[in-house]
Amino acid sequence: MDNNNNIVQVAEEKIKKYFELVDEIKEYNQEKVLKAFCDNKIGLEHFATVSGYGHDDMGREALDKVFANVFKAEKAFARNHFVSGTHTLACCLFGNLRYGEKLISVAGAPYDTMEEVIGTRGNKRASLIGHGVLYDEIPLKNGMDVNFEALKDAIDKSVKMVLIQRSRGYSLRNSLNIETIGKIVDVVKSKNPDCICFVDNCYGEFVEKYEPLEVGADLIAGSLIKNPGGGIVEAGGYVAGKEEYVDQAAYRLTAPGIGTEGGAMLNQLRLIFQGLFMAPSVVSEAIKGSILASQVFEDMGFVSTPKPYEKRTDLIQTIKFGAPEPLLEFCKTLQSFSPVESYLTPVPDGVPGYDSKLIMAGGTFIEGSTIELSADGPVRPPYAAYMQGGLNYAHVKIALKGIVDKLKEQENVLR
């Protein structure tokens, strides 16, 4: 036990030098968020709620302005009415794309749940393709990076929107940092200035100093039970960007003529304000945990990305196991170190929106929250676990000690 725990201690000594940059980014983003609160004169009156149609809700209107300021957007809105990140992204896509217009995914196939939204899998009639939207995707270069040459060739006046997925999803490709997103936008705009550059910002908020709108993106969206919810928001999503595109997404969520002007917030305003304020610090704790995990798994001989020394652009740490048994054992062990439902044993099962069975370790206070320490993965080659989140660094460290113990016990199976 002591020797196994020493693996974590030794790894921690190696990676402490990287925490200085994480803290610098945290302080930069915390100041940005605080300024947005102060500039919009947020007061106790903004935490009150209204009922029914939700007309003239001053708290909801102030919340939207704060989100717009934080993400440097012409307009933004955050709502508990979004059921997931996928729902939020779908509203942006369906709101801004029409029959005969073309969408291109620039970094290979998108996240599994987006396949049914687009229509490459699942109920075609309900999808974008079923509504007459044209779709294409640009394969990755060497399976890892954006193919900029192919991107230049693919963009012309017929392309209405490009989808830029910041995180890797259930793949082993590189996540897209802000610099790369800016380069994608520059290429797209040079070929078609009217093309909408839409960034799926899930898992990426506050990991870097700048957000995609600051490097030329037109529209971003994400989930409030990931980074910007600070671990306390119970449900929802946000959309930010150019006013015309944000409005179209809002019309899809509610109805034309209503947009952002309706929808009772059901006593969620204080949580969303507070979660956003806490988010830069919570994200920094999760990033420190991911860096530690990366070093631990590298020291144990596993293929894990990103590497400890690499700059982060999202929360996700991958560990490739190469076989189903160690993936399942990893998730079971992580579940046992969760504050909620530690006594449960996760098993692979079908999940709406996914093509493969998934194994999920998520003993979280909010169901599905991935800013809280969790891990999941499809039970298919290369049998990789996608570990993310952590409300505090100490919890991640404790869980890693337990995982190391279990992996050492199972070493003959895992290697």
C-alpha positions in Angstrom: 0.0 0.0 0.0 2.7 2.5 1.0 4.8 1.7 -2.1 1.8 2.2 -4.4 0.8 5.5 -2.7 4.4 6.5 -3.2 3.8 6.4 -7.0 1.3 9.2 -6.6 3.6 11.2 -4.3 6.6 10.9 -6.7 4.3 12.0 -9.6 3.1 15.0 -7.6 6.6 16.2 -7.0 7.3 16.0 -10.8 4.3 18.1 -11.8 4.1 20.9 -9.2 6.1 23.1 -11.5 3.2 23.1 -14.0 0.7 24.4 -11.4 2.0 27.9 -11.6 0.6 28.4 -15.1 -2.7 26.8 -14.0 -3.0 29.3 -11.1 -2.1 32.2 -13.4 -4.9 31.2 -15.8 -7.3 30.8 -12.8 -6.6 34.3 -11.5 -6.9 35.9 -15.0 -10.3 34.2 -15.5 -11.5 34.9 -12.0 -10.8 38.6 -12.5 -12.7 38.5 -15.8 -15.7 36.9 -14.2 -15.7 39.3 -11.2 -15.5 42.3 -13.5 -18.6 41.0 -15.4 -20.5 40.8 -12.1 -19.4 44.2 -11.0 -20.0 45.9 -14.3 -23.6 44.6 -14.4 -24.2 45.6 -10.8 -25.4 42.1 -9.7 -27.5 42.4 -6.5 -29.8 40.2 -4.3 -32.7 41.3 -6.4 -31.3 39.3 -9.4 -31.7 36.1 -7.4 -35.5 36.4 -7.2 -37.6 34.3 -9.4 -40.8 34.7 -11.4 -43.4 32.2 -12.5 -45.5 31.4 -15.6 -44.2 32.8 -18.8 -41.2 34.4 -17.1 -41.8 37.8 -18.6 -39.7 40.8 -17.4 -37.3 38.7 -15.3 -34.6 41.1 -14.4 -32.4 38.4 -13.0 -32.5 36.4 -16.2 -31.7 39.4 -18.2 -28.7 40.3 -16.0 -27.4 36.7 -16.1 -27.4 36.9 -19.9 -25.4 40.1 -19.8 -22.9 38.6 -17.4 -22.4 35.6 -19.7 -22.0 37.9 -22.7 -19.3 39.9 -20.9 -17.4 36.9 -19.7 -17.3 35.3 -23.2 -16.8 38.6 -25.0 -20.1 38.1 -27.0 -22.5 40.5 -28.6 -25.2 38.4 -26.9 -25.6 35.4 -24.7 -28.2 33.4 -22.8 -27.9 30.8 -20.1 -30.9 28.6 -19.3 -31.8 25.7 -17.0 -34.3 24.7 -19.8 -31.5 23.0 -21.8 -31.5 19.3 -20.8 -27.8 18.7 -21.9 -24.9 20.0 -23.8 -26.2 18.0 -26.8 -29.5 19.8 -26.6 -27.8 23.2 -26.4 -25.7 22.4 -29.5 -28.7 21.1 -31.4 -30.6 24.3 -30.8 -27.7 26.2 -32.3 -27.5 23.9 -35.3 -31.3 23.7 -36.0 -31.7 27.4 -35.3 -29.1 28.5 -37.8 -29.2 25.9 -40.6 -31.9 25.6 -43.3 -32.9 23.2 -46.1 -30.1 23.0 -48.7 -27.4 24.6 -46.5 -24.2 22.8 -45.8 -22.5 22.0 -42.5 -19.0 20.7 -42.2 -17.3 19.1 -39.2 -13.7 20.3 -39.4 -12.1 17.8 -37.0 -13.3 14.5 -38.1 -16.5 12.8 -36.8 -18.1 14.7 -33.9 -19.0 13.4 -30.5 -21.2 10.3 -30.5 -24.4 12.1 -29.4 -24.0 14.6 -32.3 -24.2 11.8 -34.9 -27.9 11.4 -34.3 -28.5 15.2 -34.2 -26.7 15.5 -37.6 -28.3 12.3 -39.0 -25.3 10.0 -39.7 -26.9 7.6 -37.3 -30.3 7.1 -35.7 -33.6 8.6 -36.6 -32.9 10.3 -39.9 -36.2 12.1 -40.2 -35.6 13.9 -36.9 -32.1 15.0 -37.8 -30.5 17.9 -39.6 -30.0 15.6 -42.7 -33.7 14.7 -42.4 -34.5 18.4 -42.6 -32.5 18.8 -45.8 -29.2 20.1 -44.4 -26.2 18.9 -46.3 -23.3 17.5 -44.3 -19.7 16.6 -44.7 -16.7 16.1 -42.4 -13.0 16.5 -42.9 -10.9 13.5 -41.8 -8.1 14.1 -39.3 -4.5 14.2 -40.4 -2.8 11.0 -39.1 -5.9 10.5 -37.0 -4.8 13.2 -34.6 -4.8 16.8 -36.0 -6.9 19.1 -38.1 -6.1 18.8 -41.8 -5.7 22.4 -42.8 -5.0 21.7 -46.5 -8.2 19.6 -46.8 -10.0 22.4 -44.9 -8.9 25.0 -47.4 -10.2 22.8 -50.3 -13.5 22.0 -48.6 -14.6 25.6 -47.8 -16.5 27.5 -50.5 -19.5 29.7 -50.7 -21.9 26.7 -50.3 -20.8 26.1 -46.7 -23.1 27.8 -44.3 -21.5 26.6 -41.0 -18.5 24.7 -39.7 -18.7 22.8 -36.5 -15.5 23.0 -34.4 -15.5 20.5 -31.5 -13.0 21.7 -28.9 -12.7 18.5 -26.9 -11.7 15.2 -28.3 -15.0 13.4 -27.5 -14.6 9.6 -27.5 -11.6 9.7 -29.7 -7.8 9.9 -29.1 -7.3 13.0 -31.3 -5.8 16.1 -30.0 -8.2 18.6 -28.4 -8.3 22.0 -30.1 -6.6 24.8 -28.2 -7.6 28.4 -28.7 -4.7 29.0 -31.1 -5.8 26.1 -33.3 -9.4 27.3 -33.2 -8.3 30.8 -34.3 -6.3 29.2 -37.2 -9.4 27.2 -38.3 -11.5 30.4 -38.2 -8.9 32.3 -40.3 -8.8 29.6 -43.0 -12.6 29.4 -43.1 -13.2 33.2 -43.2 -10.5 33.6 -45.9 -12.5 31.2 -48.2 -16.0 32.3 -47.1 -16.4 35.3 -44.8 -20.1 34.6 -44.4 -19.6 31.0 -43.0 -20.7 30.6 -39.4 -17.8 29.3 -37.2 -19.6 27.4 -34.4 -17.5 26.0 -31.5 -18.7 23.2 -29.3 -17.0 24.6 -26.2 -17.9 21.8 -23.8 -15.1 20.9 -21.3 -13.1 23.9 -22.4 -14.4 27.0 -20.6 -11.8 28.7 -18.3 -9.1 26.2 -19.1 -7.2 28.8 -21.1 -7.2 32.6 -20.7 -9.2 33.2 -23.9 -12.4 31.8 -25.3 -13.2 31.0 -29.0 -15.1 34.2 -29.7 -12.0 36.2 -28.9 -10.2 34.5 -31.9 -13.0 35.1 -34.4 -15.6 32.3 -33.8 -19.2 33.5 -34.4 -21.0 31.2 -32.0 -20.2 29.0 -29.0 -22.3 26.7 -26.7 -21.7 24.5 -23.7 -23.3 22.8 -20.7 -23.8 24.2 -17.3 -23.1 20.9 -15.6 -19.6 21.1 -17.0 -17.1 23.9 -16.5 -19.1 27.1 -16.3 -21.5 25.7 -13.7 -18.8 25.5 -11.1 -20.1 22.1 -9.9 -23.3 23.5 -8.3 -25.6 24.3 -11.2 -28.3 21.6 -11.4 -29.0 21.7 -15.2 -28.8 23.8 -18.3 -26.6 25.2 -21.0 -25.5 28.5 -22.5 -25.1 30.0 -25.9 -23.0 33.1 -26.8 -21.8 34.9 -29.9 -23.1 37.2 -32.6 -26.6 38.4 -31.8 -28.2 37.1 -35.0 -27.0 33.6 -34.4 -27.7 33.6 -30.7 -31.3 34.7 -31.4 -31.8 31.9 -33.9 -30.7 29.4 -31.3 -33.0 30.9 -28.7 -36.0 30.7 -31.2 -35.3 27.0 -31.5 -35.2 26.6 -27.7 -38.5 28.5 -27.1 -40.3 29.8 -30.2 -40.1 32.5 -32.8 -41.2 35.7 -31.2 -40.2 34.6 -27.7 -36.5 33.8 -28.0 -34.7 34.9 -24.9 -37.6 36.9 -23.5 -39.5 34.1 -21.9 -39.0 31.1 -19.6 -39.3 31.0 -15.9 -36.0 30.2 -14.2 -37.6 28.3 -11.4 -35.4 29.5 -8.5 -32.2 28.6 -10.4 -30.7 32.1 -10.9 -28.7 32.2 -7.7 -27.1 28.8 -8.4 -26.2 29.8 -12.0 -24.7 33.1 -10.9 -22.7 31.5 -8.1 -21.6 28.6 -10.2 -20.3 30.9 -12.9 -18.4 32.9 -10.2 -16.9 29.7 -8.8 -16.0 28.2 -12.2 -12.5 29.5 -12.7 -11.3 28.1 -9.4 -13.1 24.8 -9.7 -11.8 24.3 -13.3 -8.2 24.9 -12.1 -8.6 22.2 -9.4 -9.8 19.8 -12.0 -6.9 20.6 -14.3 -4.4 20.1 -11.6 -6.0 16.7 -10.9 -5.8 15.8 -14.6 -2.1 16.7 -14.7 -1.4 14.5 -11.7 -3.4 11.6 -13.3 -1.4 12.0 -16.5 1.9 11.7 -14.7 0.8 8.8 -12.6 -0.4 6.8 -15.6 2.7 7.7 -17.6 4.9 6.5 -14.7 3.0 3.2 -14.6 3.6 2.6 -18.3 0.2 3.4 -19.7 -0.6 5.5 -22.8 -2.3 8.6 -21.4 -2.9 11.9 -23.0 -2.4 14.8 -22.8 1.1 14.5 -21.3 1.8 16.2 -18.0 3.9 19.0 -19.6 1.4 19.8 -22.4 -0.8 22.9 -22.2 -4.4 22.0 -21.5 -7.5 23.2 -23.5 -10.1 21.0 -21.9 -10.6 18.8 -18.8 -10.3 15.4 -20.3 -7.5 12.9 -19.5 -7.5 9.7 -21.5 -6.0 6.4 -20.5 -5.8 3.7 -23.1 -6.2 0.1 -21.7 -6.4 -1.9 -24.9 -8.9 -4.4 -23.4 -12.3 -4.2 -21.8 -11.4 -5.8 -18.4 -9.0 -3.1 -17.2 -11.3 -0.3 -18.4 -14.2 -1.8 -16.4 -12.0 -2.2 -13.3 -10.7 1.4 -13.6 -14.3 2.8 -13.6 -15.4 0.5 -10.8 -12.5 1.7 -8.6 -13.1 5.3 -9.4 -16.8 4.9 -8.5 -15.8 3.4 -5.1 -13.9 6.7 -4.3 -16.9 8.9 -5.2 -18.7 10.9 -2.5 -22.1 9.8 -3.8 -23.1 6.1 -4.4 -19.6 4.8 -3.8 -21.2 1.5 -3.0 -22.5 0.9 -6.5 -20.8 -1.0 -9.3 -20.9 0.5 -12.7 -21.7 -1.9 -15.6 -21.7 -1.3 -19.3 -25.1 -0.4 -20.7 -26.8 1.4 -23.5 -27.2 5.2 -23.2 -29.5 7.3 -25.3 -27.5 9.0 -28.1 -24.6 6.5 -28.1 -23.9 3.7 -30.5 -21.8 1.6 -28.2 -22.4 0.4 -24.7 -20.8 2.8 -22.1 -19.2 2.2 -18.8 -19.6 5.3 -16.5 -18.2 6.1 -13.1 -20.1 9.1 -11.9 -20.7 9.2 -8.1 -21.6 12.9 -8.5 -23.9 15.3 -6.6 -25.5 16.2 -9.9 -26.3 13.4 -12.3 -24.0 13.5 -15.3 -21.9 16.4 -14.0 -18.4 16.1 -15.6 -16.9 19.0 -13.7 -17.1 16.6 -10.8 -14.6 13.7 -10.8 -15.9 11.1 -13.2 -14.8 8.7 -15.9 -16.5 7.0 -18.8 -15.8 5.3 -22.0 -17.3 3.2 -24.8 -16.7 -0.5 -24.5 -15.0 -0.8 -27.9 -11.4 -0.6 -29.1 -9.1 1.0 -28.0 -10.9 0.6 -24.7 -9.9 4.0 -23.4 -11.2 5.7 -20.2 -12.0 9.4 -20.4 -11.4 10.8 -16.9 -12.5 14.4 -16.2 -13.3 16.8 -13.5 -12.8 17.1 -9.7 -14.3 19.7 -7.5 -11.0 19.8 -5.6 -7.5 18.5 -6.2 -7.4 16.5 -3.0 -10.3 14.3 -4.0 -8.5 13.5 -7.3 -5.3 12.6 -5.5 -7.1 10.3 -3.0 -8.9 8.5 -5.9 -5.7 8.1 -7.8 -4.1 6.4 -4.8 -6.9 3.9 -4.8 -6.8 3.3 -8.5 -3.0 2.7 -8.3 -3.6 0.1 -5.6 -6.2 -1.7 -7.8 -4.1 -1.5 -11.0 -1.1 -3.0 -9.2 -3.3 -5.8 -7.9 -4.5 -6.5 -11.5 -1.1 -5.9 -13.2 -1.0 -9.3 -14.7 -4.3 -8.6 -16.5 -3.5 -5.1 -17.5 -0.1 -5.6 -19.2 
